[in-house]
Amino acid sequence: MTKIQDVVIPSKGTAKYFSIKCLNLDIKKSSEATPTFYWSIQTEVTNTVNEEEVLAPGQTILEGNLSMTAEEYTLWGTDDAYVIDWALAKLGFVEIA
């Protein structure tokens, strides 16, 4: 999970976490692969673990799919952080430390 600046979804809540998962990657000889991703944003909940309160992702309040172009896929390389940064930029979400 990636912590993001608050995203307010009226009638659903405030999202504080972002997640992304690669759904499929069609391998083609022509190097025209275009992966598709599932993304979601989640609220924040407080859980008690060993008598200590811990903040954690809660309910998903918005989700969807994104596809990379062949050019974007070429830039991915071996660093999966590229995918997170790419998706956050596409969706207009901002990561926080």
C-alpha positions in Angstrom: 0.0 0.0 0.0 1.1 3.5 -0.8 0.1 6.3 1.5 -1.5 9.2 -0.5 -2.8 12.7 0.2 -6.4 12.6 1.2 -8.9 11.9 -1.6 -12.4 12.8 -0.6 -15.2 10.9 -2.3 -18.5 12.4 -1.4 -20.9 9.9 0.3 -18.1 7.3 0.4 -15.4 8.8 2.6 -11.7 9.8 2.5 -9.1 7.6 0.9 -5.6 7.6 2.3 -4.1 4.5 0.7 -3.4 3.5 -2.9 -2.8 0.0 -4.3 -2.1 -1.4 -7.8 -1.9 -4.9 -9.2 -0.9 -6.1 -12.7 -3.9 -8.0 -14.1 -2.4 -9.2 -17.3 0.6 -8.8 -19.6 0.2 -10.1 -23.1 3.6 -11.2 -24.3 4.0 -10.6 -28.1 7.0 -11.1 -30.3 6.6 -7.6 -31.7 7.4 -6.0 -28.3 4.0 -4.3 -28.3 3.1 -5.5 -24.8 0.5 -3.4 -23.1 -0.1 -4.4 -19.4 -3.4 -3.8 -17.7 -3.6 -2.9 -14.0 -6.3 -2.8 -11.3 -6.0 0.1 -8.9 -7.9 1.1 -5.8 -7.9 3.6 -3.0 -8.9 2.8 0.5 -9.9 4.6 3.7 -7.9 4.4 6.9 -9.0 2.4 10.0 -7.5 1.9 13.4 -6.8 -1.7 14.4 -5.6 -2.9 17.8 -2.6 -5.2 17.7 -1.1 -6.4 20.9 -3.0 -3.7 22.8 -1.5 -1.0 20.5 -3.5 1.0 18.0 -2.2 0.7 14.4 -3.4 2.6 11.3 -4.2 0.4 8.3 -6.0 0.5 5.0 -9.8 0.0 5.3 -12.6 -0.1 2.8 -12.1 0.4 -0.9 -14.0 3.5 -2.0 -12.9 3.9 -5.6 -11.3 1.5 -8.1 -10.6 1.0 -11.8 -8.3 -0.3 -14.5 -5.4 1.4 -16.3 -3.5 0.2 -19.4 0.0 1.2 -20.3 1.0 2.0 -23.9 3.8 0.1 -25.5 6.0 3.2 -25.0 5.2 3.4 -21.2 5.8 -0.3 -20.8 9.3 0.1 -22.4 10.2 2.6 -19.7 9.1 0.2 -16.9 12.4 -1.7 -16.8 13.0 -3.6 -13.6 11.9 -1.0 -11.0 8.2 -1.6 -10.0 8.2 1.8 -8.3 7.8 3.1 -11.9 4.4 1.6 -12.1 3.2 3.2 -8.9 4.6 6.6 -9.9 3.1 6.2 -13.4 -0.4 5.3 -12.0 -0.4 8.0 -9.4 0.4 10.6 -12.0 -2.3 9.2 -14.4 -4.9 9.3 -11.7 -3.9 12.6 -10.1 -3.1 11.2 -6.7 -0.1 12.3 -4.7 2.1 10.0 -2.6 3.2 11.1 0.9 5.9 9.8 3.2 
